Amino acid sequence: MKNIKTLILFLTAGIFLITNANSENFFAEAKKKYDEKSFEKSKFLFQRNLVYNPKDAKSYLYLAKIFANEENEIEQIKNINTTLLLEPDNEEAMFILIEYELKKSNYSKVNELKESFILICDKLCNEKKNIEESLKDIEPKNESE
């Protein structure tokens, strides 16, 4: 009985390690395909990575970029929102959402996002001026009105 418990423990640990290694391979391969601009293959691999690791914000971010390239705004924003839900301080996702809301001329949402962006920006802080300039070009209105 003790040998069976030990065997089950080792099998469970082995399956966990193999599954974890596979999910890392999916992300690495997906990123490689994305960099090669092979978007269909990378999309499949990012989605497959999410099966093994559903809280991987980076996969959602890359999927959003792929959907932006495909001009599928609905899926792009779904993935950006999921990225920000999992990682609220993801400045790249926040900036993409700001750009989207600017395109929609949603002044109040951009203003709200800009305040959060200023607090979390690290690499993209220079974009803060561009956001403020773009805000000057749109009237203070809310898209939902």
N, C-alpha and C positions, 0 to 999 in steps of 0.2 A: 504494500500500500504506500509505503514511504517512497519507494522508487517511482511509482506512478505519479505521485504528487510532484516529485522532482522533475520527471520527464515533462509533465504538463507545464511546469514553470519555465523550463528551458525552451519548450516549443513556443509558448506565449511570448517570451522575451525575443526569441529569434524572429517570429512574425512581426513583432513591433519594430525591430531594427530594420528588417527588410522593407517594410512599409514606409518607414521614415526615410530610408535611403532612396526609395523609389520616388517619393514626393519631392525630395531635393533634386533628384535627377530631372524630374519633369520641369521644375522651375528653371533650372540651369539650361536645359535644352530649349525650353520655350523662349527664354531671354535671348539665346543664341539665334534662334529662328527669327525673333522680332528684330534683332540687330541686322540680320540679313534681309530684312523687309519681306520675309515669307510669312505674311500675316495670317493666312488661313491655318497653316500648320502651327504657328505659335498660339493662335487663339484656341485651337484644340488642346494643345499641351497646357496652357494656363488653366483652362477649364478642367482638365484632368487633374492638375495639381490641386485645384480647389476641392476635388472629391476627397483627396487625402488630407488636405489642410484647409478647411473651409474658412479659417480666420486669417488667411494670408492676404494682407492688405495690398502687398506689391502685385500679386496676381490680378486683383481687381483693378488696380491702377493701370496696369498694362492692357488689360481688356478694354478699359475705357479709352485708352489711346488708340487701340485697334478699331474700336467702333467709331471713334472720331474720324479716323482715316477712311472708314467705310461710309461716313456721313450718316450714321445711325444714331441720332441724338438721344433717342429714348434709352437705348442700351448704354450709351456713353454716360448719361447722367445717373442711371441706376448704379452703374459700377463706381462712379465717382462718389455718389452718396454712400455706398457700401464701404468704400475705402475710408471715407471720413468718419463713418460710424465706428469702424474698427480702429482707426488711427486718427483721432481728431486733430492732431498737430502735424498732419502730412501737408506740408506747404505746397507741394506740387499739385496735389489733388485740389486743394483750396484755390490755387491760382487758376486751374482749369475751370473750376466752377464759377469763379469770378468772371473769367473770359466769356463763358457761356451766358451768364446773366447780363453782362455788358452787351452782348450781341442781341439779347432780348429786350434791351433798354429798361431793365428792372432796377431802377435807381436805388430804391430802399434796400433791396436784397444785396446789391453790390456794396452799398455803404456798410451794411451789417457785416458782410463777409470781410470787407477791407479792414475793419477794426480787429477781427480775429486774426487776419493774415498778418497784420503789423506785429501782433504779439508772438506769432510763431515763426515768422520768416527768419531764415538763416542764409540759404544760398540764393534765394530769389528776392531779397530785400530791394534790389535796384528796380524791381517791377512795381514797387509801391508808387513811384512817381508816374509811371505809365497809367496805372489804375486811376489815380487822381486826375490826370489829364483827360482820360476817357470819361470820367464822371462829369467833367465840365461840359462835355459835348452832348450829354443827354439831360432832358428835363427831369426835375424831381417828380416822378410819377411811379405808380406801382402797377406792374403788369396785370395784377389781379383785379384792378378797378374797372 
